[in-house]
Amino acid sequence: MRISRATAVVVQRVPAAGVAWFMEWQQGVTEAAQTFRGHRGTDVYPPAGGQGGDWVAVVNFEDEAALKDWLDSPVRRAWVEKLQARIGTFDLKVVPGGFGPWFAGCLHGRDAAPPPGWKMVLVVLLGLYPTVMLLTLFPGPYTQPLGLAVAMLIGNALSVCALQWGVMPLVTRLAAPWLAANSDSARGLSMAGTLVIAGLLAVLTLLFRQITG
């Protein structure tokens, strides 16, 4: 069991030709993060087909201070510079308190167990992916002339606000029966819900692929 109270979500667009290099880089930066206090694991989610597209890395730490130590460290900065030189910029979102606050409504009763970590990650990915893509496609072209720093600030502010007050409350409410289906008797519902979410992510990926080329 691992308890994470602070999470960073990194969205990185990787061309198909750079996937092998990116996987080696991700392995290296993950091993570097593991040497820092409070690291609770890194989960990496490839795009449909595992080739070119948006890769999502979810980095978990035991508290916000430990996460900040990693994000502000010279070690991470050196790895980020390698990534930017080879692949390009990325979208970073810090989620204080981990995913817990978004899923508090799934707990019913004092002894209720929280949803499994992998289910929370999958639901966050379902909310995060279309949010980031839509904000990249529509406000993105208008904020780019302001420069990378300002454009990233505006994009992060919009996406965090959208997730906090719009997307995640809706997604977690719709997914609540699946999030709570963790007993042996509910295994069928759990499997069916997993397939539905995977299918939705695949459809979204194909849709955005048609739009972006």
N, C-alpha and C positions, 0 to 999 in steps of 0.2 A: 504494500500500500504506500502511495506517495501523496502528500498533501501539498497542494500548490495554491498560494495566495496571490501570486502576481504572474502575469502572462504577457509575453510579447508575441504578436502575430506578424510575420514577415511575408509579404506577397512579392514574388520576384518573377518577372517575365523572362523566360529562358528560350532562346531559339533552339531548334532541333539540333543544330550542329554543335551547340555548346552544352548539351545535357550531360555528357560524360565528364567534362571538366567541372560542371556545376556540382555533380554528385560527389566528386573528389573534394571539392571545396567545402561542401556541406558537411562531409564527414570530418574534415579537419576543423572547421569552426565548432562543430558539436563537441569534439574531443577537447577543444580549448575551453568551451563553456563548462564542461564537466569538472574542470579543475577549480572552478569558482565556488565559493560558499553558497549553499542553498540551492544548487541546481537540482531540479526535479525531473529532468527529462526533456527531450526535444522530439517532436513528432513532425514528419515531413509528408506532405500530401502532393503527389504529382498530378498534372492535368490528365484528362482522359487520354488513354493510350500511352501515357508516360513519356511522351515526346515533347516537342516544343509547345510552349504555352505558359500559363501562370502556375508556378509552384508555391505552395503555402507551407511555411515552417512555423510551428507553434512551440515557443520556448517557455518552459515553466520554471519558476523559482519559488522558494518557500515564503518570501515576503517581498515587499516593494523595494526595501533597501538592498537586498541581495540582487534583485533584478537590475536596479540602477547601477550597482557596482559593476555588473557585467556590461551593461549598455554603454557606460562612460569609460570603460577600461581601454588603455592603449592596445591591449591584446586584441580586443574586438575591433578596434579602429583599424588595425593593420589588416585584419581579415576582410573588413568591409572595403578597404582601398583596393585589395586584390580583386574583389568581386566587381567593383565599379569600373576598374580598368579593363576587365575582360568582358563582362556581361552588360553592365549599366546600372542605373539606379533602381531602387526598390521602394515599396510602400511598407512602412513600419507602424504598427498600432500597439500601444501599450494598454493592457486591460488591468487596472488596479483591482486587487482582490481576486484575481483569477476570473473564472467564469461563474463563480458561485452566485453573485447577486442576480444574474440573469435567470438562474434556475431555482431561485428561492421559492417561487410559486409552485414548483413541482413537489415540495415537501409538505405532506399532510400528516400532522400529528407529531408529537415530541420525538418519537422513536423512528420516524421515517428516515430511510437512508437516501442520500442524494443519488442522482442518476450516475451510472458508470462514467468514468472520465472519457472513454472513447465515444459515448453517445453525445456528451456535451460538446466535444470537439467537432463531431460531425454536424451537429445542429448549428454551431457557430460558423462553420465553413459554409453551410447552406445559406446563412444570412450574410456572411461577409463577402463571399465571391460575387454575387450579383450587385451588391452595394458598391464595391470597389470598381467593378467593370462599368457600371452606369455612370459613376462620378468621373471615371477616366474618359469615357466617351463624350459626355455632354459638357460639364464645366471645364474639363481638361483643356480643350483647344483655346478657351477664352482666358485661362489663367497662365498658360505657358509663356505668353509674352512678358509676364511680370517677373520671370526668372524662376529657377528651380526651387530656391528656398521659399519664396512666397507661395508658389503654386503648391508645393508639398504641404505647407502650413494650412492653406485653404482646403486642400483635399482631405487632409487628416481631420481637420475640424468638422467638415461636413460629414465624413464617413462615421466618425465617432458619435456625433449627435444623432445621425440617422440610425445607427445600431442601437444606441442606448434608449432612445425614446420612440422609435418607430419599428424597426425591423425585428430586433430580438424579442421584445414583448409579444409581437404577433407570432413569430416563428415558434417560440417556446410554448405558447398557448396551444397552437395547432399540433405541436409534437408531444404534448403532455402525456397522452395515453401511451405512446411508444416509449417515452423516457421512463415511465413508471413500470413498463412491462419487463421485469427482470427476474421473475420467478420461473421455475421449471414449467409451471402450467401456462405461462405466458410466452413461452419460447417461440411459438408460431407467430404471434403478433410482433415480437421483437425482430424476428427474421424478415417478416413482410415489410415492416417499417424501414428496416435498413435497406432493403431492395428499392423501396419507393424513393428514399432520399438519394441513394446512388443514381437511380434513374433520373431524378430531377437535376442533379448535378451534371449528368451526361447531356441532358437536353439543353441546359443552360450553356454548357461548353460549346455544343454544336451551334446554338443560336448566336452566341457571341463570336464564334469562329466565322460564321457567315457574314456578320457585320464588319468584323475587323480584317477579314481576309486571311 
